[in-house]
Amino acid sequence: GESVGLHLPTLSVQEGDNSIINCAYSNSASDYFIWYKQESGKGPQFIIDIRSNMDKRQGQRVTVLLNKTVKHLSLQIAATQPGDSAVYFCAESSGGSNYKLTFGKGTLLTVNP
Amino acid sequence: GAGVSQTPSNKVTEKGKYVELRCDPISGHTALYWYRQSLGQGPEFLIYFQGTGAADDSGLPNDRFFAVRPEGSVSTLKIQRTERGDSAVYLCASSFSGSLFYEQFFGPGTRLTVL
């Protein structure tokens, strides 16, 4: 059958470890960023967002860091669990648009029990 | 409550045929979006509706693609003269309003295969 993530960057971690997923963006006008989680056969699910006037935002077990100088975004997942296994996408709003999302390529996270 | 639903979940068609993909947004959501996701890629924006009107259709790849939302709720994505390159998962999302202050909720997608 099909292999989702055949061409995706992959990250494999042990259960309980912390995970860091990275994303680079190119549009310096982007002012809003979102991390999504997508499980096989499902649509993307919102995890956490951050606006460009912030450099860090924390949620439950997740932290997003934004470095506008180098146009880099990261998602940190604490105490990774098997249920965290999925493809993770960063998305940005196009400059001047407050509704259109541009998604990155995605990273496949595999959590080993 | 119910989330965004899409039908059919899978559609197999032959090159040159016409297909319709349906999206039922969350009740009360005025904004609706269509995205296309190719294997191993992130979703790509196709079109955005605010109410009944297409506020931005800049992501539609060509004039074979068309979408409607006649009553401001259910939307249909229509593809004429399908080509093998149209094979992808078509995702629909809805939000309370067309601002990124409001989360976009995605449906499970329709997997379209053009033979």
Interface residues (C-beta under 8 A of the other chain):
Chain A: E2 V4 G5 L6 H7 L8 Y32 I34 G41 K42 G43 P44 Q45 F46 D49 F89 A91 S93 S97 N98 Y99 K100 L101 T102 F103 G104 K105 G106
Chain B: V4 A31 Y33 L39 G40 Q41 G42 P43 E44 F45 Y48 A55 D56 G59 L91 A93 S95 G98 S99 L100 E103 Q104 F105 F106 G107 P108 G109
